Amino acid sequence: MIVINIADIHGNAAPLSEMGDILSSADLILLSGDITHFGGRKEASQIINQIRRYNSNILAVTGNCDTNEVDTFLEKENIHIHGRSIDIEDVTIFGAGGSLPCPKPTPNIYTEQEYAEILGSSIQGIEENSPKIMVSHNPPFNTLNDTLGAGGHVGSKVVREIIEKVEPLVCFTGHIHEAPGIDEIGITKIVNPGPLGTRSYAYLDITDKINTLEIRKI
């Protein structure tokens, strides 16, 4: 299965128009949050509809800069994986949106305790031995992907605990714009492709193992 992951679109649909061949050749598009920049249903639908011009197979979580309207829209479109899991081609995909509280107020935040409940729901009943992909806007704690430019780690300890417990093959994340790259926790590859505005995305070829995993440029 070919998966394209896009993070931190922030309402900027322009790069998507250059990704037609990339998107149409994938089996699945995964969005790891901040689809809009403090936008609601209208802004989210514009982004999703732009992607659907090339590929209708989309799953997503929201980010801290998405309002509750975006969560509601994704749920109505049946593409939301916040607090739930879905099986596609024998791969289990689960996730959580939003983020931990930020220095400046944003509309979609959760505590670590809330993340424990959300992710607990998302992994309930999943097959232990199935290949898995996790999508979490908030990166796990103490990785390349949660490191601020000025130093220090701001990731979620609960997200990390879930990764260590469930051992997905890949965790797609975002949120920390200055921390793109691929890291690992145990067998799990942690991937932040960087904001779409930097013309970056992640490419994954997955079966019961990772065949190819790269951060690419448009």
C-alpha positions in Angstrom: 0.0 0.0 0.0 1.3 3.4 -1.0 0.6 6.1 1.6 1.2 9.9 1.2 1.4 11.9 4.4 0.9 15.6 4.5 1.3 17.7 7.7 0.5 21.3 8.7 -1.3 22.5 5.6 -2.6 25.6 7.5 -5.1 26.4 4.8 -2.5 26.8 2.1 -3.9 24.7 -0.8 -1.5 26.1 -3.4 1.1 23.3 -3.2 -1.6 20.6 -3.5 -2.2 21.8 -7.1 1.3 20.6 -7.9 0.8 17.2 -6.3 -1.7 15.7 -8.7 0.4 12.8 -9.9 1.8 12.2 -6.4 -1.7 12.1 -4.8 -3.4 10.1 -7.6 -0.8 7.4 -7.5 -1.3 6.7 -3.8 -3.6 4.2 -2.2 -4.2 6.4 0.8 -3.7 10.1 1.8 -3.0 10.7 5.5 -3.3 14.2 7.0 -1.6 14.7 10.4 -3.3 17.9 11.5 -3.5 21.7 11.2 -5.5 21.3 8.0 -6.6 24.9 8.4 -5.2 28.0 10.1 -7.8 28.7 12.8 -10.4 27.8 10.3 -13.7 26.0 10.3 -15.8 23.8 8.1 -15.5 26.0 5.0 -11.7 26.1 5.1 -11.4 22.4 5.8 -13.8 21.4 3.0 -11.7 23.5 0.6 -8.6 21.6 1.4 -10.2 18.2 1.5 -12.0 18.8 -1.8 -8.7 19.9 -3.4 -7.2 16.6 -2.4 -10.2 14.7 -3.6 -9.7 16.1 -7.1 -6.8 13.6 -7.2 -7.6 10.9 -4.6 -10.8 10.3 -2.5 -9.1 7.9 -0.1 -8.3 10.2 2.8 -8.0 9.8 6.5 -7.1 12.7 8.9 -6.7 14.1 12.3 -7.0 17.7 13.3 -4.3 19.9 14.7 -4.3 22.5 17.5 -5.0 25.3 15.0 -8.2 23.6 13.7 -11.4 24.5 15.4 -14.1 22.1 16.5 -15.9 22.7 13.3 -13.1 20.9 11.5 -13.5 17.8 13.8 -17.2 17.8 13.1 -16.6 18.1 9.3 -14.1 15.2 9.2 -16.5 13.1 11.3 -19.4 13.7 8.9 -17.2 12.9 6.0 -16.2 9.7 7.8 -12.5 10.3 7.4 -11.7 11.2 11.0 -9.4 8.8 12.9 -9.2 10.8 16.2 -9.8 8.3 18.9 -10.6 5.5 16.5 -9.0 2.9 14.2 -9.7 1.6 10.7 -8.3 -1.3 8.7 -7.2 -0.7 5.1 -5.6 -3.4 3.1 -4.7 -5.4 6.3 -3.0 -2.3 7.9 -4.6 -0.8 11.0 -4.5 3.0 11.2 -5.3 4.9 14.3 -4.7 8.4 15.7 -5.3 11.5 17.8 -5.6 15.1 16.8 -5.0 18.4 18.6 -2.0 19.1 20.8 -0.9 19.7 24.3 -1.4 23.3 25.5 0.8 25.8 23.6 2.5 29.0 24.8 -0.2 30.9 22.9 -3.9 29.9 23.0 -5.1 27.6 20.2 -8.6 26.1 19.9 -7.8 22.4 19.9 -5.8 21.2 22.9 -5.8 18.2 25.3 -4.1 17.2 28.5 -2.0 14.1 28.8 -4.8 12.5 30.7 -7.2 13.2 27.8 -4.7 11.8 25.4 -4.6 8.6 27.4 -8.3 8.3 27.1 -8.4 9.2 23.4 -5.6 6.9 22.3 -6.9 4.2 24.6 -10.2 4.3 22.6 -8.3 4.3 19.3 -6.4 1.1 20.1 -9.2 -0.8 21.7 -9.7 -4.1 20.0 -7.0 -3.8 17.4 -5.1 -6.9 16.4 -1.8 -7.3 18.2 0.1 -8.7 15.2 -1.4 -6.5 12.5 0.9 -3.9 10.9 -0.1 -0.5 12.2 0.2 3.2 11.3 -0.4 5.9 14.0 -1.2 9.5 13.1 -0.7 12.0 15.9 -0.5 15.7 15.3 1.4 16.1 18.6 4.7 14.3 18.4 5.9 11.8 21.0 8.2 13.1 23.8 12.0 13.1 23.5 12.5 12.7 19.8 13.9 14.6 16.9 10.4 15.6 16.0 9.4 17.3 19.2 12.6 19.4 19.5 12.1 23.2 19.5 14.6 25.4 17.6 15.8 26.9 20.8 16.1 23.4 22.3 13.9 21.4 24.6 11.4 18.7 24.0 7.6 19.4 24.0 6.1 16.2 22.8 3.5 14.0 24.5 4.7 11.4 27.0 1.4 9.5 26.5 1.8 9.4 22.7 5.3 7.9 23.4 3.8 5.4 25.8 1.2 4.3 23.3 4.0 3.9 20.6 6.0 1.8 23.0 3.0 -0.4 23.9 1.4 -0.9 20.5 4.6 -0.7 18.3 3.1 0.7 15.1 5.5 0.5 12.1 5.1 4.2 11.6 3.9 7.2 13.5 3.2 10.3 11.3 3.2 13.5 13.2 3.6 17.3 12.7 3.0 20.4 14.9 6.6 21.3 15.5 7.4 23.0 12.2 11.2 23.3 12.9 11.5 19.6 13.6 11.0 17.7 10.3 12.7 14.3 9.8 12.6 10.7 10.6 13.4 9.3 14.1 12.6 6.1 15.8 11.2 4.6 19.1 12.0 0.9 19.2 10.7 -0.5 15.9 8.5 2.5 15.2 9.6 5.2 12.7 8.5 8.7 13.8 8.0 10.9 10.8 7.4 14.6 10.5 7.5 15.6 6.8 7.5 19.3 7.7 4.8 21.8 6.9 3.3 21.5 3.4 4.4 25.1 2.8 8.0 23.9 2.7 6.9 21.7 -0.2 7.6 18.5 1.7 5.6 15.3 2.2 6.2 11.7 3.3 6.1 8.7 1.1 5.4 5.2 2.5 5.3 1.8 0.8 4.0 -0.6 3.5 2.8 -4.2 3.5 3.5 -6.2 6.7 6.7 -4.2 6.9 8.1 -0.9 5.7 9.3 -1.2 2.2 10.1 2.4 1.5 9.8 5.5 3.8 11.1 8.8 2.7 10.5 12.5 3.1 10.3 14.0 -0.4 9.9 17.4 -2.0 7.2 18.4 -4.5 
